[in-house]
Amino acid sequence: MENRTWLVFANRNMCDHATSLQQDGFVYWKKGRVKMSIGDIVYLYMSDTRHVRFKTLVVDTECKRGDCKYWVAECPSDLTFKLKLVEEYNGDKLNDDVLRNHGFNGGRSIERPMCNNSQLFSYIESVFAHNSLANIIEEVCHTAKSQDLVKRIIPILVRWAKQGLTANTYGNLINELGYSAFRGLSKQLGYVDDIFKKLIERTGEEIPTLNALVKSKSTGLPSTGFSYVYSSYDKMSQEEKQIFIAGLNAKAVEYDKWDWVLSSLGLTESVIDITANEAKIRSGKLYGSGGEGDNHKKLKEYIYNHPESIGVKDFKRRHMEYILLSGDRLDVYFELNNGAQIAVEIKSISSSDADVMRGLFQCVKYKSVLDAESKVLGTKPQNVSMLVVGGKMSIENMKIQEALGICVLEIEVQY
């Protein structure tokens, strides 16, 4: 016989069912004319809060009461159904007024157990299903600090996957979290893996790992701690690791349900907030007046005279204010002996955050124009654009830098 789903009315004036469930994990329900079976699901509608709060499972149909200490009225001595706590819900989606939009009649009808309202039960189950997934983080992480960290880490890794960023390092993640150093990152990434495994177990969805997106700067591969995710990782050769990690990251980048993953875990996506700087840039007031500042000129001249400061060697020509065929003017330009061209955009310590952001997008344009010039001239494009800033990049601009793959160097010059 197929198991059924029930909704019963828990009268607080008779018994403190909530405390019984929370402390003992069970309540005992009178049988009367009700014919529940082992394996049936029973939801409890609470009289005091007027909402469905508990999901229980029938585990015995001929049981003596074990909840007498929670009774307000005199405790009956009849045989009962024994209901085991499955899950508790304390949100606002199962309140009386919301349930009425999903087939719930309310009133005295709720005082008798019901099992024949498929519309109502379908809605209640959907709420509990989502609640179960949203609590996975709390189940895995037992401290508030770890819960907070993984709730920030997962959206960042999802954004990297959606942007196709597969070369970011532990340092990049630490910076995005707002730290200069963080020793417990491996532990938190282990929690991320545990959370994903629980989500996979409960939904059956094949979710790729995000942990492979985070790499050591020195090796370009995840650290030995990645063996927590895949136990055979440490036994692989370097070449095998590179192939394996590339495959995992390809699956993460191609996966198209990351928004569902975030929603299931009760998380919001990590976005790059460009609104304020975007408004300033699009206003056209960041440039075009006032000429070149002294700090900008000095940093530009320093890079021109000290190309080694940005890793440039063996160049055959260099220019300041080099004009591209698009009409754009580069702050500094180098052509190397092998034919590669380097466009350098300068943003001094005086540059605003919005102007630095503009510089990142300028670098995208400059490389594209240099590549186009190379193609027209019949040479293989091997050009680079980079942004040199005289101060520190903001966290939001660092996110943009990672998304666009722009080389940024922070160089301080004595003015």
N, C-alpha and C positions, 0 to 999 in steps of 0.2 A: 504494500500500500504506500502510495506517495505521501511524503510528509507535507504537513500544512503549516500555514503561518497564521498566528493569532494576535489580536490586540486585546489587552485586558486593562481594567480600571483599578489602579492602586490607590485605595482610599487611605489617606494619611491619618484620618480620624480613627481608623481601626488598627493600623500597623505601620511602623516605620520601615517600609520595604527598602528604601534607599540605603539606610544604614546597614540593614541585613545583607544586602548585596555587596556593599563596599567593604564591610568587615569580614563577612563569612563567605561571600561569593555565591550565596544561594538564597532563594526565597521558596516558600512552600505554598502552593495554590490549591484552594478547595476544588474538589472534583465535581460534585453536584451532577448535573446532566451533561457537562462538558466531556467530550471524548478526545482528549489529547493523546498523542503517541510519542514514544521516545524518538527524539530526532526532530520534533516539531520546533519551530521558532516562535517565541512569544515576546511581543513588545509590550512594555509597561507604560501606560499613560498615567502620569502622576497627577493626583487630584489637587495638590497644593500649588504646583507651578503651571498646571494646565498645558503640559507638553509631553510628548513621547521622549523618554529619557534613557530607558534601558532596553537592551536586546538580550534575551535569554534563550536557553536551549533546554528542552525537556530531557532529563536524564533518568527519571524514575517515575512510574505511574502508580505505585502502591507504597507510599512512603509516610512514615510518622513525622509529624512536625518537628522541625529543629530550630524554629525561629521565634519561639514563645517569648523570649526576653525582649523582643522588639515590638511586641503587641501593646497597644494602648488600651484596647478593650480586652475582655477575657479571651485568652487563647483557646481556640477550639481543639478538640482531641481527635478529629477525624483524619482518615488517610488522605494524602494529598499527592499532587504532581510536584516533583522536585525540579525547580528551574535553576539552571546554572548561569551565572553572569557571563555574557560574551563580550559586551561592550557598553560603554556609557557615552551618551551624547548630551552636551550642554550648550549647543548653539541655539540659534533662533529660527532655524528652518523647519522645526517640528512643533511649533507653537500651535495652539488651538486655531487661531485665525488663519494661519498658513495652511494647516491641514484641511480646512474647509474648502480650499481651492483645489483639493485633490481627492474629493469624494468622501470627506469626513462629515458626518451629520452632527456630531456632538450631542449635547443634551443628555437625556437619560439613556439614550441608545448605547452610549459607551459603557454603561455600568454592567452590561452583560458581555461576556467574551464574544468576539466576532472573528470569523475566519473566511468570509466570502466577499471581501472588497478588494479585488485585484488591483484596481487603480490606486487605491490608498496604499496598499502594501508595496506596490512597485515604487511609489514615490519614497516611502519611508526607507526602503532598502537602499535606494540610490543615495540617500543622505548618509546613512550609516556606512555605506561602501566608501564614499568620499572621505568621511570622517576617519575611517580606519587607515586610509592611505596618508592622510594629512598628519596623523599621529606617529608615523614611522620615525621621524626625526627624534621625537621625544623618547620613543622606545629604545633607540640605538644610543643616543647621547644622554647621559644621566646628569650632566651639569649644565647650568644655564649658559656658561661661557662657550662650551662646545656646541650647544644648540645654536647659539647666535652665530658662531663662526661658520658652521656648515650651511646655515641658511644664507650666508653671504657668499660662501665658496661655490656652491652648486650653481647659482645663477651666473656667476662669472665664467665658470667652465662651460656652461651652456652657450653663453654669448660667444666664447672663443670658438666653439664647435660650429655655430651658425655662421660665424665670420670666416671659417676655414683657417683659423690660426692654430697651427700644429707645432710651432717652434718656440712657444713661450716657456719661460723657466720658472723655477721655484721663486726666484727673485721677483719676477713679474707679478706673480700671484701675491707675494708678500706686500709688494708696493700697492697693488690694487686694494688690498685689505687695509691699507693705511699704516703699515708698520715699516720700520727700517730694517728690522730683523725679527725673526720668529722661529723659535726652536721646535715648537710643537706641531709644525705643519704636517709632517708625515702621519702623525696620529690622527689629525683631522681628516686627511685624505683617506685614511683607513676607514673612518666613520662614513665618508661619502660612499665608499665601495659597499660597506655593510647596508647602508640605506638603499642603494640601488638593488642589491640582491634581495632584500625584503620586498621591494616594489615589484621586482620580477616574479618573485614567489607568489605574491598575492594577486597579480593581474595576469600572469602568463605572457606578458609583453616582453619581447626580446629587445632589451635596452642595451646599447653599447656602452662600454666604460668611457668615462671622461678622464680618468686618472692618467692615461697615457699622453694626454695633452701637455702635462707639466713635466719639464725636463731639467736635467742638470746642465748648467751653462758650460761646463768643461767637457762633457761627453755627448751632449745633444740627445741623451736618452734618460728615461726615468731612473731614479736611484735604485739601489738594491731593495729598498722598501716596497718596490712594485711587486715583489714576489708575494706580498700579501694578497694582491689582486689575482695574480697567476703564479702558482707555486713553482712552476718549471722555469720561471724567468731567469733566475740566477744561474741555471745550468746551461743557458744558451751562450753561443759565441757572440762576439760583437756584431758580426754580420747578420746572424740569426735574429738578434735583438732588433736591429734596425729594420729588417723586413717585417718582423712581427709587430713592432710598434707602428710602423707605417700602415699596416693593414688595419689595426685597431682604430687608428685615427681617421682613416678613410671611412670606416663605418660610422664613426661619430659625426663626421662632417656631412655624410649623406643621409643620416637619420632625420626624418621629417616630423617627429612627434615630440620634440623637445618642449614645446609649449604645453603639451599634455602632461609631460613629466613634471614641469614646474607647478602646474595647476593641481595635479594629484597630490603633490607634497605641500600644498598650501603656500607656495613661493611665488614671488613676482619676478619678472625678468629683470636682468641687469641691463640698464640702458646707459648710453653715453649722453650726458646732458649737455647739449650744445646750444640750447635755446637762447641764453643771454648773449653769448659770444656770436651766435649766428645773426642775431638782430643787429649787433654792432657792425659786423662785416658787411651785411647786405645793405646797411644804410649808406655805405660808401664814404663814411667819415673817418675811417681809420687811416686813409692814405690820400695823397693828392694835394696836401697842403703842408706848408711849414718846412719842406726840404728834408735833407738827411741830418739826423741828430749826430752830435759829437760822439756819443758812445757807440752808435752804429758804425760810424766811419772808422773809429779806432779798432773795433773788433774785426771789421772787414779788412783793414790793412794788416792786422796781426795775422789773420788766416792767410792772406796773400803772401806775406813775408815768411811765414812759418808753416808751410804745407805739411810738415811732419807732425804738426799738432793734430791733424785730422787723418793721419796715416797715409798721406800722399808722398810717393817717392818716384824718382825716375820720370819726371814729366818733361815734355819737350816744349810746352808753351803754357802760359797762364795769363789771365786777364782779370781786371776788375771792370764791372759794368759791361760785361760781354753781352752782345745783342744776338738773340736767337732769330731764326727765320720767321718765327711767329710775331716778332717785334718785342717779345718780352726781354727784359734786361736782367741778367744774372749778377748777383753781388760779386761772386768770385767764380772763375772758371778755370779748370785745369784739363789739359789733354795729355794723357800719358804716352809713353813711348810705344805701347802696344796698340794705340789707337783709341783706347777707352776715354770717354769724356766724363768729367765730374762737374756737376752743377751744385754750387753751394749757396744756400739762402741764409742770410744773417738776420738774427733777431737779438738785439742787445739786451742788456739788463734793464733798459728803460722800456722795452716792449711790453705792451699789455698782454694779458692772457689771451684775449681775442686775436691780437696780432700774431702771437705764436701759433694759434690754431690756423690762422690764415696761411702762415708759413708752411705748415704741414701739407695743406692742399696745393700750395704753390709748387712744392717739391714733386707732387704727382704730375702736375702739368709739365714741369721742366723736363722730367725724364721722358715723358711721352713725346715731347717735341724733339729732344735729342735723338731718340730712337727713330722718329720719322725722318729726321735729316740723314741719319746713317743709312736707312733703307733707300732713300732717294739717291744717295751717293754710291750705292752698291756695296756698302760695308756691313758687316755683321754687328747689330746693336749690342754693345757691352757697356752701356752707360749707367751712371749712378747719380742720384740726386741725394743731397743730405741737408739737414737743417742744423745750423750751429746756433745755440742760444747762450746768452751771457749770464743767465740765471738758472733757476730750477724750474723744470716743467711741472705743471699742475697734474693732479691725478687724472682729471678728465682728458687733458691733452695727451697724457701717456696712453690712455685707452685708445684715442684716435690714432696715435703713432703706431700702436700694435695692430690695429685694424687695417691700416694702410700699408704697413710694412716699411715705414720710413726710417732711415738711419738718422738718429739725432745725437749730437754731441754737445754736452754742457761744458763750456770752456769759460773760465773766469780770467779776465784780463784786468790788470791794474790800469785804471783810467787817470 
